[in-house]
Amino acid sequence: MADITQLILDDHETFRREFAALDDTSEPEQLGEIWEPLAALLDLHAVAEEEIFYPALLRRGDDAEDETLDAIGDHNEIRDGVREAALHPIGSSPWWAAVRKTRQANSEHMAEEEDDALADFRRNASQHVREDLGRRFLEFKTSHADASNIDTSDKDPQEYLIKVQEQIPRPPG
């Protein structure tokens, strides 16, 4: 079973590859065939991380609060770009501007996550925990594959942090 950090990295590679594929065409039909599944995966990936990865990071990470706050803010920027792109005809100048905004936000997020949150988690979580979370991450993505039944609204990073921290069991005593 793949661990959650590898599954997240695999999605990151898919994002890079699909954004690059957009650069290789200008035909609206082909752009739509690339963008629509990419946009759905961006949304699904963010929600899966928020449901599974970041709560686990908050339980184990060294700098988890800052990393989580930053990631939720990044996810909001990515979601905003996806929503903005949906308002415009595929291939139009405003659509490209929204896709570019999404791509930039996603590229910055991936770099920060790979250098900070994922590395922090690998240092502080056992292989068994990472594999268990990987299974849950895959199950979540499979059960929400079309991304139509997930909440893709922006989240207040501070409220998200408080909500997740309230769910973390406190040590006795």
C-alpha positions in Angstrom: 0.0 0.0 0.0 1.3 3.4 -0.9 1.8 5.9 1.9 -0.2 9.2 1.8 2.9 11.3 1.2 3.6 9.4 -2.0 0.0 9.6 -3.1 0.0 13.3 -2.7 3.3 13.5 -4.6 1.7 11.4 -7.4 -1.2 13.9 -7.6 1.3 16.7 -7.8 3.0 15.0 -10.8 -0.4 14.7 -12.5 -1.0 18.4 -11.9 2.3 19.3 -13.4 1.8 17.1 -16.4 -1.8 18.2 -17.1 -1.0 21.9 -16.8 1.9 21.3 -19.3 -0.6 19.5 -21.6 -2.7 22.7 -21.6 0.3 24.5 -23.0 0.4 22.1 -26.0 -3.0 23.0 -27.5 -5.2 25.9 -28.2 -8.3 24.0 -29.4 -11.1 24.6 -27.0 -12.4 21.1 -27.2 -9.0 19.6 -26.4 -8.5 22.2 -23.7 -11.8 21.2 -22.1 -10.8 17.5 -22.2 -7.7 18.4 -20.3 -9.0 21.1 -18.0 -12.3 19.6 -16.8 -10.7 16.5 -15.2 -7.8 18.5 -14.0 -10.1 21.1 -12.3 -12.0 18.2 -10.7 -8.8 16.6 -9.4 -7.5 19.9 -8.0 -10.8 20.3 -6.0 -10.9 16.6 -4.9 -7.2 16.6 -3.9 -7.6 19.7 -1.7 -10.6 18.3 0.1 -8.9 14.9 0.5 -5.9 16.6 2.1 -8.2 18.6 4.3 -10.1 15.6 5.4 -7.2 13.2 5.9 -3.7 14.6 5.6 -3.8 17.9 7.5 -5.6 16.5 10.6 -2.9 13.8 10.8 -0.2 16.4 10.3 -1.6 18.5 13.2 -1.4 15.4 15.5 2.3 14.7 14.6 4.1 17.6 12.8 6.7 19.9 14.3 5.4 23.0 12.5 2.0 21.7 11.7 -0.1 24.7 12.6 1.7 27.1 10.3 1.9 24.6 7.5 -1.8 23.8 7.8 -2.9 27.5 7.9 -0.8 28.1 4.8 -2.1 25.1 3.0 -5.8 25.9 3.6 -5.2 29.5 2.3 -3.4 28.0 -0.8 -6.3 25.6 -1.4 -8.7 28.6 -1.3 -6.6 30.4 -4.0 -6.6 27.2 -6.1 -10.4 26.8 -5.7 -11.0 30.5 -6.5 -9.0 30.0 -9.8 -11.0 26.9 -10.7 -14.3 28.7 -10.0 -13.1 31.7 -12.0 -12.2 29.6 -15.0 -15.7 28.0 -15.0 -17.2 31.5 -15.6 -15.5 31.9 -19.0 -15.5 30.1 -22.3 -12.7 27.5 -22.5 -9.8 29.0 -24.4 -10.8 32.6 -24.0 -8.4 35.2 -22.6 -10.3 35.4 -19.3 -10.3 31.6 -19.0 -6.6 31.5 -19.6 -6.0 34.2 -17.0 -8.0 32.1 -14.5 -6.1 28.9 -15.4 -2.8 30.8 -15.0 -3.9 32.0 -11.6 -4.8 28.5 -10.6 -1.6 27.1 -11.9 0.5 29.7 -10.1 -1.3 29.1 -6.8 -1.0 25.4 -7.2 2.7 25.5 -8.1 3.5 27.6 -5.0 1.4 25.3 -2.8 3.0 22.1 -4.1 6.5 23.5 -3.6 5.7 24.5 0.0 3.9 21.3 0.8 6.7 19.1 -0.6 9.4 21.0 1.2 7.6 21.5 4.5 4.4 19.6 5.3 5.2 16.3 3.6 8.8 16.3 4.9 7.6 17.1 8.4 5.1 14.3 8.3 7.6 11.7 6.9 9.9 12.6 9.8 7.2 12.2 12.4 4.8 9.5 11.3 5.5 5.8 11.1 5.3 4.0 7.8 2.3 2.1 9.2 0.4 5.4 9.9 1.4 6.8 6.5 0.1 3.6 4.8 -3.2 3.6 6.8 -3.7 7.3 5.8 -2.8 6.4 2.2 -5.6 3.8 2.2 -8.0 6.3 3.5 -6.9 8.9 1.0 -7.4 6.5 -1.9 -10.8 5.5 -0.5 -11.9 9.1 -0.2 -10.8 9.9 -3.7 -12.5 6.8 -5.1 -15.7 7.4 -3.4 -15.8 11.1 -4.6 -14.2 10.5 -8.0 -16.4 12.9 -9.9 -15.9 15.6 -7.3 -19.5 16.6 -7.6 -20.5 15.6 -4.0 -17.8 17.4 -2.1 -17.7 20.8 -0.5 -15.4 23.0 -2.6 -16.2 26.2 -0.8 -13.4 28.2 0.7 -12.5 27.6 4.3 -11.4 30.1 6.8 -7.9 28.7 7.7 -8.1 29.7 11.4 -11.6 28.2 11.8 -10.4 25.0 10.0 -7.5 24.8 12.4 -9.7 25.2 15.5 -12.2 22.7 14.3 -9.6 20.0 13.6 -7.7 20.7 16.9 -11.0 20.3 18.8 -11.2 16.8 17.3 -7.7 15.7 18.3 -7.8 13.6 21.5 -6.1 15.2 24.5 -3.7 13.1 26.6 -5.1 12.2 30.0 -4.2 14.0 33.1 
